[in-house]
Amino acid sequence: MLPTPCVKGKSHLAIVQKVNSEGEGDPFYEVLGLVTLEDVIEEIIKSEILDESDLYTDNRSKKRVAHAGKKRDFSAFKPTTQEVKVKVSPQLLLAAHRFLST
């Protein structure tokens, strides 16, 4: 059963705890681990979900993902020379000068 915060859609993570009531004193929670929504889906479909950030194809055998040494192309995010240049009108320059000098 998934923890209530995961079911309600508030989080994709859940901390797995168990109640330790051994010994004297009040029972307390012991943290066993962390479960992600991806972990739950992988168990349901009985298969490993691989995405671009995974280092291993199988968590048990620790077989590494074979990235073809491809470098990612981020040039689409680089501004062009036209976007870098900022033009300030003489009126705006005068208004800024008067504002900053007072």
N, C-alpha and C positions, 0 to 999 in steps of 0.2 A: 504494500500500500504506500502510495506517495504521501509525503508530509503535506499538511494542509496548505502552507504557503505556495508550494509548487503547483498544487491542483488549482488554486485560485488564480494562478497566473501572475503572481507578484514576483517570482524569482525563478531562475533556471538552475539554482544551486540549493542543496539541502545538506545540513550537517547531520550525520548519522550518530546517534547517541544510544547508550544502553544504561539502564538503571543498575547501579552497583549497590546492593544492600548487604554485602558481606561484612562481617565484623560488627563491632558495636558502633553506635551512633546513627545518625540519620542517613538514609540512602542518598546517593548523589549520582549525577550523570557523568559517564565517561564518554569522551568523544572517540568514535571508531574511525571516522573518515568523512570524506566529502563526496557527494553524489551529484552529478550534473544531469540535466535533462537528456543530453546526448548519451550518457551511460545507460539510462533507463530505456531509451529507444533502441540502443544496440542490443540490450538483453531481450527486448521484445522480439526484434527481428532476427536475433541470433546471428548477427553479422557485424563486422567492424565498419564504422563510418569513417571514411578518410576525407580530410579536407586539406587545404593548402598549408595549414599550420602544423599538421601532424608530422612527427619525426619517425614514428614506427608504424608499420602496416599491421603488426600484431603485438599487443601488449604483453602477451605471455612469452613469446620467443624473442622479443625485442629486435625483430627484423626491421631494419631501417628502410624508409621510403627512398626509392631511387629518383631523386630529382635530377633531371637531365642537365644540370648545371646552367639552366636558363636564367638569365638575368631579367628581372622585371623591367618593363618599359614604363617609366613614369613621365615621359616627355609630354603627355597630354596635360599634366598639371603645371608645367613650366609656363610662366606667362610669356607672351610674345613681346617683342620690343615696343609695339604700339601700346600694349597694356601697361607697361612699366612707366612710360612718360606721363607726367601729370602736368596739365596746362592750367595755370591760374590767371584769371582775367585781371587786368589792371584795377578794376573796381574792387574785386575781392582782395587783392593785395593791399590796396589803400585801406579798406575796412579792417583787415587784420592788423595792419600797422597801427591804426588809430586805437583799436581795442587794446592791443598789447602795450601801447605807450601810456595808457591812462592808469 
